[in-house]
Amino acid sequence: MKRERRSFDAEFKLQVVKMIQDQGLTFGQVCQDFKLGETAVRRWLKQVQAEQSGQPGIGKPLTPDQQRIRQLEQENRQLRADNELLKKVSAFFAKELR
């Protein structure tokens, strides 16, 4: 029988990782208590450790700082694209006025 794939939000993943890091629980205990795959929990731990060391990590950010950085990077990309478009439009209209 095939199990349905579950999805977890960043807050839950962070909570599970903190249980392992701060409370000293083992992967096996946490996985058994929450019925989680050990591979997923190890991936979440690796993600949080990367983010805490200042690296972006893989996948969706888990820590609030990395979430904010991703959001700001996205806004920055959008503003740069808007700026380039405005430059092209102003150049076009400057040609038309000559």
C-alpha atoms as a printed R data frame, in Angstrom:
   type eleno elety resid chain resno      x      y       z
1  ATOM     1    CA   MET     A     1  0.000  0.000   0.000
2  ATOM     2    CA   LYS     A     2  1.436  3.335  -1.069
3  ATOM     3    CA   ARG     A     3  1.635  6.096   1.541
4  ATOM     4    CA   GLU     A     4  0.655  9.610   0.594
5  ATOM     5    CA   ARG     A     5  3.548 12.047   0.443
6  ATOM     6    CA   ARG     A     6  3.413 14.521   3.291
7  ATOM     7    CA   SER     A     7  4.761 18.046   3.226
8  ATOM     8    CA   PHE     A     8  6.002 20.030   6.175
9  ATOM     9    CA   ASP     A     9  6.400 23.750   6.643
10 ATOM    10    CA   ALA     A    10  9.704 25.368   7.539
11 ATOM    11    CA   GLU     A    11  8.628 25.955  11.138
12 ATOM    12    CA   PHE     A    12  7.988 22.240  11.729
13 ATOM    13    CA   LYS     A    13 11.290 21.249  10.131
14 ATOM    14    CA   LEU     A    14 13.140 23.780  12.269
15 ATOM    15    CA   GLN     A    15 11.395 22.485  15.390
16 ATOM    16    CA   VAL     A    16 12.432 18.892  14.599
17 ATOM    17    CA   VAL     A    17 16.038 19.948  14.016
18 ATOM    18    CA   LYS     A    18 16.108 21.898  17.280
19 ATOM    19    CA   MET     A    19 14.894 18.789  19.119
20 ATOM    20    CA   ILE     A    20 17.940 16.951  17.830
21 ATOM    21    CA   GLN     A    21 20.397 19.803  18.347
22 ATOM    22    CA   ASP     A    22 19.182 21.313  21.615
23 ATOM    23    CA   GLN     A    23 17.429 18.465  23.426
24 ATOM    24    CA   GLY     A    24 19.908 15.787  22.398
25 ATOM    25    CA   LEU     A    25 17.312 13.434  20.951
26 ATOM    26    CA   THR     A    26 18.513 10.904  18.394
27 ATOM    27    CA   PHE     A    27 17.421 10.739  14.779
28 ATOM    28    CA   GLY     A    28 15.727  7.441  15.495
29 ATOM    29    CA   GLN     A    29 13.694  8.811  18.407
30 ATOM    30    CA   VAL     A    30 12.495 11.865  16.501
31 ATOM    31    CA   CYS     A    31 11.719  9.872  13.363
32 ATOM    32    CA   GLN     A    32  9.783  7.279  15.304
33 ATOM    33    CA   ASP     A    33  7.840  9.843  17.366
34 ATOM    34    CA   PHE     A    34  6.778 11.882  14.330
35 ATOM    35    CA   LYS     A    35  6.753  8.996  11.828
36 ATOM    36    CA   LEU     A    36  9.331 10.716   9.640
37 ATOM    37    CA   GLY     A    37 11.930  9.333   7.283
38 ATOM    38    CA   GLU     A    38 15.447  9.485   8.650
39 ATOM    39    CA   THR     A    39 16.815 10.739   5.339
40 ATOM    40    CA   ALA     A    40 14.480 13.744   5.364
41 ATOM    41    CA   VAL     A    41 15.396 14.668   8.931
42 ATOM    42    CA   ARG     A    42 19.116 14.398   8.144
43 ATOM    43    CA   ARG     A    43 18.572 16.653   5.107
44 ATOM    44    CA   TRP     A    44 16.753 19.207   7.282
45 ATOM    45    CA   LEU     A    45 19.596 19.156   9.809
46 ATOM    46    CA   LYS     A    46 22.155 19.652   7.058
47 ATOM    47    CA   GLN     A    47 20.077 22.545   5.653
48 ATOM    48    CA   VAL     A    48 19.866 24.298   9.025
49 ATOM    49    CA   GLN     A    49 23.581 23.826   9.701
50 ATOM    50    CA   ALA     A    50 24.416 25.326   6.300
51 ATOM    51    CA   GLU     A    51 22.104 28.282   6.903
52 ATOM    52    CA   GLN     A    52 23.520 28.875  10.378
53 ATOM    53    CA   SER     A    53 27.024 29.006   8.936
54 ATOM    54    CA   GLY     A    54 25.899 31.687   6.471
55 ATOM    55    CA   GLN     A    55 25.573 29.487   3.387
56 ATOM    56    CA   PRO     A    56 22.327 29.389   1.433
57 ATOM    57    CA   GLY     A    57 21.867 25.632   1.724
58 ATOM    58    CA   ILE     A    58 19.800 23.515  -0.651
59 ATOM    59    CA   GLY     A    59 16.066 23.888  -1.137
60 ATOM    60    CA   LYS     A    60 13.699 26.241   0.596
61 ATOM    61    CA   PRO     A    61 15.273 28.184   3.459
62 ATOM    62    CA   LEU     A    62 14.314 27.066   6.955
63 ATOM    63    CA   THR     A    63 15.692 29.760   9.239
64 ATOM    64    CA   PRO     A    64 13.947 33.151   9.354
65 ATOM    65    CA   ASP     A    65 17.196 34.929   8.436
66 ATOM    66    CA   GLN     A    66 17.667 32.853   5.290
67 ATOM    67    CA   GLN     A    67 13.993 33.263   4.376
68 ATOM    68    CA   ARG     A    68 14.403 37.035   4.614
69 ATOM    69    CA   ILE     A    69 17.631 36.939   2.580
70 ATOM    70    CA   ARG     A    70 15.906 34.955  -0.177
71 ATOM    71    CA   GLN     A    71 13.021 37.417  -0.185
72 ATOM    72    CA   LEU     A    72 15.380 40.401  -0.430
73 ATOM    73    CA   GLU     A    73 17.388 38.738  -3.206
74 ATOM    74    CA   GLN     A    74 14.187 38.174  -5.163
75 ATOM    75    CA   GLU     A    75 13.120 41.796  -4.666
76 ATOM    76    CA   ASN     A    76 16.602 42.932  -5.728
77 ATOM    77    CA   ARG     A    77 16.392 40.888  -8.960
78 ATOM    78    CA   GLN     A    78 12.963 42.346  -9.705
79 ATOM    79    CA   LEU     A    79 14.132 45.918  -9.087
80 ATOM    80    CA   ARG     A    80 17.162 45.418 -11.333
81 ATOM    81    CA   ALA     A    81 14.925 44.073 -14.107
82 ATOM    82    CA   ASP     A    82 12.551 47.029 -13.675
83 ATOM    83    CA   ASN     A    83 15.502 49.430 -13.789
84 ATOM    84    CA   GLU     A    84 16.800 47.869 -17.029
85 ATOM    85    CA   LEU     A    85 13.349 48.154 -18.570
86 ATOM    86    CA   LEU     A    86 13.122 51.827 -17.589
87 ATOM    87    CA   LYS     A    87 16.533 52.483 -19.141
88 ATOM    88    CA   LYS     A    88 15.413 50.907 -22.425
89 ATOM    89    CA   VAL     A    89 12.111 52.788 -22.439
90 ATOM    90    CA   SER     A    90 13.775 56.123 -21.706
91 ATOM    91    CA   ALA     A    91 16.335 55.501 -24.470
92 ATOM    92    CA   PHE     A    92 13.486 54.683 -26.876
93 ATOM    93    CA   PHE     A    93 11.594 57.873 -26.057
94 ATOM    94    CA   ALA     A    94 14.790 59.962 -26.158
95 ATOM    95    CA   LYS     A    95 15.287 58.737 -29.757
96 ATOM    96    CA   GLU     A    96 11.700 59.594 -30.649
97 ATOM    97    CA   LEU     A    97 12.071 63.161 -29.386
98 ATOM    98    CA   ARG     A    98 15.097 63.898 -31.578
